[in-house]
Amino acid sequence: MPEGKAGFQGALVCLEVMKVSKTMSGNVSQRSRGILRARPVRAFLAALAAGLMFASPAHADFSEGYKFLESVKKKEGEKVEQALADNGQIVNAKDVTTGETALLIVTNRRDITWLSYLIGKGANVNASDDRGRTPLSVAVSLGWRDGVSVLLDHKANPSTSNDAGETPLIFAVHRKDTDMVKALLEAGADPSRSDNSGRSAWQHAGNLAGRLCQEEFGQGQGRLRPDVLSAMMQEPETLEGLRRQLAPAIADAAVFDGWTMDAVRQAARLAGIDAALAEFAFREGPMAMISAWVSHVDQQMERSTPASSLQGVSIRERIRRLVMARLDAVAGREEALNRALTIMAMPQNLRTSLRLGWNSADAMWRLAGDTATDYNHYTKRTILGGIYAATLRVFASDKSADKAETRAFLDRRIEGIIRFEKTKAQFLRAPEERISLVRLLGRLRYPAR
């Protein structure tokens, strides 16, 4: 223990003795109590004096280490060179209050020239401050790629952790910096190392399926492949595009394998996509796969039945064509559809299922040319969503030729919509145009002569 700290510790002991002396019983004579009080005071003063007398030179404001660090902060090149010429070991001096080194100082200000210079003079790239921060962890947290590159080139440890257990890799994941993640992984960073919350780098990036983690770590690889962890931080638009790309193939596989990861892996193989990346894209399970399929069907409907092809056609026919376009997009995958509908009907999936149904109905009405912004906007989509869901049920089990039963069912339901809309329009028309019940009763009582 440094002498200064020993002196201060002695002073603390003396203070404890003084507290004890004050609590002693009144049986002790006045003379004895005076001695007990006097001795701790003298001991305390002696210990304090010793602590000050023998304090380490590093505690002095104007010690060599202090002056060296101040020169680094002020970029006083000549003074730094002279200090290093006098004592080369001073390059690793630490601030006595924070533990900060010269290398941490220049890293914090993103100074590549001073960083390279100090490393060249023997600065320890893995030295940490009192909070466990190393130059590499600071550089990563700042997003300073040049500094990270220099530090890794000089063997900075990519797996060291600070007092919170956070590693440079975890900082890179938080920043969603895929290039930095790759660089750290290639330098040997351990993505399985957990912080104080118990979460590792890949858990922060996104929880992979438990089986995937077992595959990656259970085969003795010791760490995730760089492309897998990097892919986990792709932008949502990129992953959404991947989901839509794989959706039809997953639906084909779901006919036999159900909406499972087996179907995802099979689709990934057919598309030439890394299976680990595909599994991550659908890590939320069957509803993520089904949602992607519905989104794919939306796209197919828009391509096969663009708004321009519906010009001059009645509303009834527009809706019928759009619904049939959706059914044509899922034709041949009735078994996958049946399984999907069963999953969507589960209580925990009802909210997502309702959202998917609303979005599908909205897409159809927009293509049909609906521009309503009042309550009609909501009633139309709610009714059409219900009809579409019922039609899907009929379609999935329809064995008739050319799905004749489904077509007849759909026509009846659309006719019901049209009648409802006409009735609603009559009820909500201008007051002077509505049927007057009072006038009607009056005519019944006093018929015209």
Contacts in CASP RR format, 6 or more apart in sequence:
PFRMAT RR
TARGET T0000
AUTHOR 0000-0000-0000
METHOD contacts of the structure
MODEL  1
MPEGKAGFQGALVCLEVMKVSKTMSGNVSQRSRGILRARPVRAFLAALAA
GLMFASPAHADFSEGYKFLESVKKKEGEKVEQALADNGQIVNAKDVTTGE
TALLIVTNRRDITWLSYLIGKGANVNASDDRGRTPLSVAVSLGWRDGVSV
LLDHKANPSTSNDAGETPLIFAVHRKDTDMVKALLEAGADPSRSDNSGRS
AWQHAGNLAGRLCQEEFGQGQGRLRPDVLSAMMQEPETLEGLRRQLAPAI
ADAAVFDGWTMDAVRQAARLAGIDAALAEFAFREGPMAMISAWVSHVDQQ
MERSTPASSLQGVSIRERIRRLVMARLDAVAGREEALNRALTIMAMPQNL
RTSLRLGWNSADAMWRLAGDTATDYNHYTKRTILGGIYAATLRVFASDKS
ADKAETRAFLDRRIEGIIRFEKTKAQFLRAPEERISLVRLLGRLRYPAR
1 9 0 8 1.000
2 55 0 8 1.000
2 56 0 8 1.000
2 58 0 8 1.000
3 51 0 8 1.000
3 54 0 8 1.000
3 55 0 8 1.000
3 56 0 8 1.000
4 51 0 8 1.000
4 52 0 8 1.000
4 54 0 8 1.000
4 55 0 8 1.000
4 56 0 8 1.000
4 59 0 8 1.000
6 51 0 8 1.000
6 54 0 8 1.000
7 47 0 8 1.000
7 48 0 8 1.000
7 50 0 8 1.000
7 51 0 8 1.000
7 54 0 8 1.000
8 51 0 8 1.000
10 47 0 8 1.000
11 44 0 8 1.000
11 47 0 8 1.000
11 48 0 8 1.000
11 51 0 8 1.000
13 47 0 8 1.000
14 40 0 8 1.000
14 43 0 8 1.000
14 44 0 8 1.000
14 47 0 8 1.000
15 40 0 8 1.000
15 44 0 8 1.000
17 40 0 8 1.000
17 43 0 8 1.000
18 37 0 8 1.000
18 40 0 8 1.000
18 41 0 8 1.000
18 44 0 8 1.000
21 33 0 8 1.000
21 36 0 8 1.000
21 37 0 8 1.000
21 40 0 8 1.000
24 33 0 8 1.000
24 36 0 8 1.000
26 33 0 8 1.000
28 36 0 8 1.000
57 63 0 8 1.000
57 64 0 8 1.000
58 65 0 8 1.000
58 66 0 8 1.000
58 93 0 8 1.000
58 96 0 8 1.000
59 96 0 8 1.000
60 66 0 8 1.000
64 83 0 8 1.000
64 86 0 8 1.000
64 87 0 8 1.000
64 90 0 8 1.000
64 93 0 8 1.000
65 83 0 8 1.000
65 90 0 8 1.000
65 93 0 8 1.000
66 95 0 8 1.000
66 96 0 8 1.000
67 79 0 8 1.000
67 83 0 8 1.000
68 80 0 8 1.000
68 83 0 8 1.000
68 84 0 8 1.000
68 90 0 8 1.000
68 93 0 8 1.000
68 102 0 8 1.000
69 93 0 8 1.000
69 95 0 8 1.000
69 100 0 8 1.000
69 102 0 8 1.000
69 105 0 8 1.000
71 77 0 8 1.000
71 79 0 8 1.000
71 80 0 8 1.000
71 83 0 8 1.000
72 80 0 8 1.000
72 102 0 8 1.000
72 105 0 8 1.000
72 106 0 8 1.000
72 114 0 8 1.000
72 118 0 8 1.000
73 105 0 8 1.000
75 114 0 8 1.000
83 90 0 8 1.000
84 90 0 8 1.000
84 91 0 8 1.000
84 121 0 8 1.000
88 121 0 8 1.000
91 102 0 8 1.000
91 118 0 8 1.000
91 121 0 8 1.000
91 122 0 8 1.000
91 123 0 8 1.000
92 101 0 8 1.000
92 102 0 8 1.000
92 122 0 8 1.000
92 123 0 8 1.000
92 124 0 8 1.000
92 127 0 8 1.000
93 101 0 8 1.000
93 102 0 8 1.000
94 100 0 8 1.000
94 101 0 8 1.000
94 127 0 8 1.000
94 129 0 8 1.000
95 101 0 8 1.000
95 129 0 8 1.000
98 129 0 8 1.000
98 130 0 8 1.000
99 129 0 8 1.000
99 130 0 8 1.000
100 129 0 8 1.000
101 123 0 8 1.000
101 124 0 8 1.000
101 127 0 8 1.000
101 129 0 8 1.000
101 135 0 8 1.000
102 118 0 8 1.000
102 123 0 8 1.000
103 115 0 8 1.000
103 118 0 8 1.000
103 119 0 8 1.000
103 123 0 8 1.000
103 124 0 8 1.000
103 125 0 8 1.000
103 127 0 8 1.000
103 135 0 8 1.000
104 127 0 8 1.000
104 129 0 8 1.000
104 133 0 8 1.000
104 134 0 8 1.000
104 135 0 8 1.000
104 138 0 8 1.000
106 114 0 8 1.000
106 115 0 8 1.000
106 118 0 8 1.000
107 115 0 8 1.000
107 135 0 8 1.000
107 138 0 8 1.000
107 139 0 8 1.000
107 142 0 8 1.000
107 144 0 8 1.000
107 147 0 8 1.000
108 138 0 8 1.000
108 142 0 8 1.000
110 142 0 8 1.000
110 144 0 8 1.000
110 146 0 8 1.000
110 147 0 8 1.000
112 146 0 8 1.000
112 147 0 8 1.000
112 150 0 8 1.000
115 135 0 8 1.000
115 147 0 8 1.000
115 150 0 8 1.000
115 151 0 8 1.000
116 150 0 8 1.000
119 125 0 8 1.000
119 150 0 8 1.000
119 154 0 8 1.000
125 134 0 8 1.000
125 135 0 8 1.000
125 136 0 8 1.000
125 151 0 8 1.000
125 154 0 8 1.000
125 155 0 8 1.000
125 156 0 8 1.000
126 134 0 8 1.000
126 136 0 8 1.000
126 156 0 8 1.000
126 157 0 8 1.000
126 160 0 8 1.000
127 134 0 8 1.000
127 135 0 8 1.000
128 134 0 8 1.000
128 160 0 8 1.000
128 162 0 8 1.000
131 162 0 8 1.000
131 163 0 8 1.000
132 160 0 8 1.000
132 161 0 8 1.000
132 162 0 8 1.000
132 163 0 8 1.000
133 162 0 8 1.000
134 156 0 8 1.000
134 157 0 8 1.000
134 160 0 8 1.000
134 162 0 8 1.000
134 168 0 8 1.000
135 151 0 8 1.000
135 156 0 8 1.000
136 148 0 8 1.000
136 151 0 8 1.000
136 152 0 8 1.000
136 156 0 8 1.000
136 157 0 8 1.000
136 158 0 8 1.000
136 160 0 8 1.000
136 168 0 8 1.000
137 160 0 8 1.000
137 162 0 8 1.000
137 166 0 8 1.000
137 167 0 8 1.000
137 168 0 8 1.000
137 171 0 8 1.000
139 147 0 8 1.000
139 148 0 8 1.000
139 151 0 8 1.000
140 148 0 8 1.000
140 168 0 8 1.000
140 171 0 8 1.000
140 172 0 8 1.000
140 175 0 8 1.000
140 180 0 8 1.000
140 184 0 8 1.000
141 171 0 8 1.000
141 175 0 8 1.000
143 175 0 8 1.000
143 177 0 8 1.000
143 180 0 8 1.000
145 179 0 8 1.000
145 180 0 8 1.000
145 183 0 8 1.000
148 168 0 8 1.000
148 180 0 8 1.000
148 183 0 8 1.000
148 184 0 8 1.000
149 183 0 8 1.000
152 158 0 8 1.000
152 183 0 8 1.000
152 184 0 8 1.000
152 187 0 8 1.000
158 167 0 8 1.000
158 168 0 8 1.000
158 169 0 8 1.000
158 184 0 8 1.000
158 187 0 8 1.000
158 188 0 8 1.000
158 189 0 8 1.000
159 167 0 8 1.000
159 168 0 8 1.000
159 169 0 8 1.000
159 188 0 8 1.000
159 189 0 8 1.000
159 190 0 8 1.000
159 193 0 8 1.000
160 167 0 8 1.000
160 168 0 8 1.000
161 167 0 8 1.000
161 193 0 8 1.000
161 195 0 8 1.000
164 195 0 8 1.000
164 196 0 8 1.000
165 194 0 8 1.000
165 195 0 8 1.000
165 196 0 8 1.000
166 195 0 8 1.000
167 189 0 8 1.000
167 190 0 8 1.000
167 193 0 8 1.000
167 195 0 8 1.000
167 201 0 8 1.000
168 184 0 8 1.000
168 189 0 8 1.000
169 181 0 8 1.000
169 184 0 8 1.000
169 185 0 8 1.000
169 189 0 8 1.000
169 190 0 8 1.000
169 191 0 8 1.000
169 193 0 8 1.000
169 201 0 8 1.000
170 195 0 8 1.000
170 200 0 8 1.000
170 201 0 8 1.000
170 204 0 8 1.000
172 180 0 8 1.000
172 181 0 8 1.000
172 184 0 8 1.000
172 201 0 8 1.000
173 181 0 8 1.000
173 201 0 8 1.000
173 204 0 8 1.000
173 205 0 8 1.000
173 229 0 8 1.000
173 233 0 8 1.000
174 204 0 8 1.000
176 233 0 8 1.000
177 233 0 8 1.000
178 230 0 8 1.000
178 233 0 8 1.000
178 234 0 8 1.000
181 226 0 8 1.000
181 229 0 8 1.000
181 230 0 8 1.000
181 233 0 8 1.000
182 226 0 8 1.000
182 227 0 8 1.000
182 230 0 8 1.000
185 191 0 8 1.000
185 223 0 8 1.000
185 224 0 8 1.000
185 226 0 8 1.000
185 229 0 8 1.000
185 230 0 8 1.000
186 226 0 8 1.000
188 223 0 8 1.000
189 201 0 8 1.000
189 223 0 8 1.000
190 222 0 8 1.000
190 223 0 8 1.000
191 200 0 8 1.000
191 201 0 8 1.000
191 202 0 8 1.000
191 223 0 8 1.000
191 224 0 8 1.000
191 229 0 8 1.000
192 200 0 8 1.000
192 201 0 8 1.000
192 202 0 8 1.000
192 217 0 8 1.000
192 222 0 8 1.000
192 223 0 8 1.000
193 200 0 8 1.000
193 201 0 8 1.000
194 200 0 8 1.000
194 203 0 8 1.000
201 229 0 8 1.000
202 208 0 8 1.000
202 213 0 8 1.000
202 224 0 8 1.000
202 229 0 8 1.000
202 232 0 8 1.000
205 229 0 8 1.000
205 232 0 8 1.000
205 233 0 8 1.000
206 232 0 8 1.000
206 280 0 8 1.000
206 283 0 8 1.000
207 283 0 8 1.000
208 232 0 8 1.000
208 279 0 8 1.000
208 280 0 8 1.000
208 283 0 8 1.000
209 261 0 8 1.000
209 279 0 8 1.000
209 283 0 8 1.000
211 261 0 8 1.000
212 276 0 8 1.000
212 279 0 8 1.000
212 280 0 8 1.000
216 222 0 8 1.000
216 223 0 8 1.000
216 224 0 8 1.000
216 225 0 8 1.000
216 228 0 8 1.000
216 276 0 8 1.000
217 223 0 8 1.000
225 276 0 8 1.000
227 274 0 8 1.000
227 276 0 8 1.000
227 277 0 8 1.000
228 274 0 8 1.000
228 276 0 8 1.000
228 277 0 8 1.000
228 280 0 8 1.000
231 274 0 8 1.000
231 276 0 8 1.000
231 277 0 8 1.000
231 280 0 8 1.000
232 280 0 8 1.000
239 281 0 8 1.000
240 295 0 8 1.000
242 273 0 8 1.000
242 277 0 8 1.000
242 278 0 8 1.000
242 281 0 8 1.000
243 281 0 8 1.000
243 282 0 8 1.000
243 288 0 8 1.000
243 291 0 8 1.000
243 292 0 8 1.000
243 295 0 8 1.000
244 292 0 8 1.000
244 295 0 8 1.000
244 296 0 8 1.000
244 299 0 8 1.000
245 271 0 8 1.000
245 273 0 8 1.000
246 264 0 8 1.000
246 267 0 8 1.000
246 268 0 8 1.000
246 271 0 8 1.000
246 273 0 8 1.000
246 278 0 8 1.000
246 281 0 8 1.000
246 282 0 8 1.000
246 292 0 8 1.000
247 289 0 8 1.000
247 292 0 8 1.000
247 293 0 8 1.000
247 295 0 8 1.000
247 296 0 8 1.000
248 293 0 8 1.000
248 296 0 8 1.000
249 266 0 8 1.000
249 267 0 8 1.000
249 270 0 8 1.000
249 271 0 8 1.000
250 259 0 8 1.000
250 263 0 8 1.000
250 264 0 8 1.000
250 266 0 8 1.000
250 267 0 8 1.000
250 282 0 8 1.000
250 289 0 8 1.000
250 292 0 8 1.000
250 293 0 8 1.000
251 293 0 8 1.000
251 330 0 8 1.000
251 333 0 8 1.000
251 336 0 8 1.000
252 267 0 8 1.000
252 333 0 8 1.000
252 336 0 8 1.000
253 262 0 8 1.000
253 263 0 8 1.000
253 264 0 8 1.000
253 266 0 8 1.000
253 267 0 8 1.000
254 260 0 8 1.000
254 263 0 8 1.000
254 289 0 8 1.000
254 333 0 8 1.000
254 335 0 8 1.000
254 336 0 8 1.000
254 339 0 8 1.000
254 340 0 8 1.000
255 333 0 8 1.000
255 335 0 8 1.000
255 336 0 8 1.000
257 263 0 8 1.000
257 266 0 8 1.000
258 336 0 8 1.000
258 339 0 8 1.000
259 285 0 8 1.000
259 286 0 8 1.000
259 289 0 8 1.000
259 290 0 8 1.000
259 336 0 8 1.000
259 339 0 8 1.000
259 340 0 8 1.000
259 343 0 8 1.000
260 286 0 8 1.000
261 279 0 8 1.000
261 282 0 8 1.000
261 285 0 8 1.000
263 289 0 8 1.000
264 275 0 8 1.000
264 278 0 8 1.000
264 279 0 8 1.000
264 282 0 8 1.000
264 289 0 8 1.000
265 275 0 8 1.000
265 278 0 8 1.000
265 279 0 8 1.000
267 278 0 8 1.000
268 274 0 8 1.000
268 275 0 8 1.000
268 277 0 8 1.000
268 278 0 8 1.000
268 279 0 8 1.000
269 275 0 8 1.000
281 288 0 8 1.000
282 288 0 8 1.000
282 289 0 8 1.000
282 292 0 8 1.000
286 340 0 8 1.000
286 343 0 8 1.000
287 343 0 8 1.000
287 344 0 8 1.000
287 349 0 8 1.000
287 352 0 8 1.000
290 340 0 8 1.000
290 343 0 8 1.000
290 344 0 8 1.000
290 356 0 8 1.000
291 352 0 8 1.000
291 356 0 8 1.000
293 340 0 8 1.000
294 356 0 8 1.000
294 357 0 8 1.000
294 359 0 8 1.000
294 360 0 8 1.000
296 329 0 8 1.000
297 326 0 8 1.000
297 329 0 8 1.000
297 330 0 8 1.000
297 360 0 8 1.000
298 359 0 8 1.000
298 360 0 8 1.000
298 363 0 8 1.000
300 325 0 8 1.000
300 326 0 8 1.000
300 329 0 8 1.000
301 322 0 8 1.000
301 325 0 8 1.000
301 326 0 8 1.000
301 329 0 8 1.000
301 363 0 8 1.000
301 364 0 8 1.000
301 367 0 8 1.000
302 363 0 8 1.000
302 367 0 8 1.000
304 325 0 8 1.000
304 328 0 8 1.000
304 329 0 8 1.000
305 321 0 8 1.000
305 322 0 8 1.000
305 325 0 8 1.000
305 367 0 8 1.000
306 367 0 8 1.000
307 367 0 8 1.000
307 369 0 8 1.000
310 318 0 8 1.000
310 321 0 8 1.000
310 322 0 8 1.000
310 367 0 8 1.000
310 368 0 8 1.000
310 369 0 8 1.000
313 321 0 8 1.000
315 368 0 8 1.000
315 418 0 8 1.000
316 414 0 8 1.000
316 415 0 8 1.000
316 417 0 8 1.000
316 418 0 8 1.000
318 367 0 8 1.000
318 368 0 8 1.000
318 369 0 8 1.000
319 364 0 8 1.000
319 368 0 8 1.000
319 384 0 8 1.000
319 414 0 8 1.000
319 417 0 8 1.000
320 410 0 8 1.000
320 411 0 8 1.000
320 414 0 8 1.000
322 364 0 8 1.000
322 367 0 8 1.000
322 368 0 8 1.000
323 364 0 8 1.000
323 387 0 8 1.000
323 388 0 8 1.000
323 391 0 8 1.000
323 410 0 8 1.000
323 414 0 8 1.000
324 407 0 8 1.000
324 410 0 8 1.000
326 360 0 8 1.000
326 364 0 8 1.000
326 388 0 8 1.000
327 391 0 8 1.000
327 392 0 8 1.000
327 395 0 8 1.000
327 403 0 8 1.000
327 406 0 8 1.000
330 336 0 8 1.000
330 337 0 8 1.000
330 395 0 8 1.000
331 403 0 8 1.000
334 395 0 8 1.000
334 396 0 8 1.000
334 397 0 8 1.000
337 392 0 8 1.000
337 395 0 8 1.000
337 396 0 8 1.000
338 396 0 8 1.000
338 397 0 8 1.000
341 392 0 8 1.000
341 393 0 8 1.000
341 396 0 8 1.000
343 349 0 8 1.000
344 350 0 8 1.000
344 352 0 8 1.000
344 353 0 8 1.000
344 356 0 8 1.000
345 353 0 8 1.000
357 385 0 8 1.000
357 386 0 8 1.000
357 388 0 8 1.000
357 389 0 8 1.000
358 381 0 8 1.000
358 382 0 8 1.000
358 385 0 8 1.000
360 385 0 8 1.000
360 388 0 8 1.000
361 380 0 8 1.000
361 381 0 8 1.000
361 382 0 8 1.000
361 384 0 8 1.000
361 385 0 8 1.000
361 386 0 8 1.000
361 388 0 8 1.000
362 381 0 8 1.000
364 384 0 8 1.000
364 388 0 8 1.000
365 380 0 8 1.000
365 381 0 8 1.000
365 384 0 8 1.000
370 377 0 8 1.000
370 380 0 8 1.000
372 380 0 8 1.000
379 424 0 8 1.000
380 421 0 8 1.000
383 417 0 8 1.000
383 420 0 8 1.000
384 417 0 8 1.000
387 410 0 8 1.000
387 413 0 8 1.000
387 414 0 8 1.000
387 417 0 8 1.000
390 409 0 8 1.000
390 413 0 8 1.000
391 406 0 8 1.000
391 409 0 8 1.000
391 410 0 8 1.000
391 413 0 8 1.000
394 405 0 8 1.000
394 406 0 8 1.000
394 409 0 8 1.000
395 403 0 8 1.000
395 406 0 8 1.000
398 405 0 8 1.000
398 406 0 8 1.000
400 406 0 8 1.000
426 434 0 8 1.000
427 434 0 8 1.000
END
